[in-house]
């Protein structure tokens, strides 16, 4: 037992010694905390304590800027790239701005 955790409890001990449930990790990584549908050119920023876990492009789209969450940096740049309809991009994104097209931003935890 670690810090009173029972075997097979579904709980995990994080590096900061806090405890989290495995089901919560899965839900957060798959964007189970809601979604934002965008089809404009405004910059959309995830609320404090969250990120965008999945970007699903609904139509052919061009990205102005995608900013990664600081806990999961991107090597290289996605800015200015074109993505086809129905393409899904997984990660931890702090903000997304489109030049054209539309997308669903699935909200996850950080």
Residue, then its C-alpha position, 0 to 999 in steps of 0.5 A: x500500500x502507498x499512502x493508504x491506497x488499497x490495491x485495485x482501487x483505481x487510484x494512482x499516486x501522482x508525482x506531487x503525491x496527490x491521488x487521482x482516479x484512473x477513470x478521471x485520467x482517461x476522461x481528461x485525455x479524451x476530452x470528456x469535459x465538454x467541447x467548444x465548436x468554432x468557425x471563426x478567426x478569433x483566438x479560443x483559449x482553454x479555461x484555467x485548469x483545463x486544456x483542449x485535448x482533441x481538435x477535430x476539424x469539421x471542414x478543411x481548415x487552416x490554422x493561424x496558431x495552435x499553442x501547446x499547454x506548457x506541460x506538453x510542449x510541441x516540437x516545431x510549429x503547427x501555425x499556418x498548416x492546413x488540416x483536412x475535414x475529419x482530421x483529429x489532432x490529439x495533445x494538450x492545447x492552451x489555445x487555437x485560432x483558425x484562419x479558415x474552416x471549423x473545428x470542435x475543441x474537446x476540453x480536457x484536464x491538465 
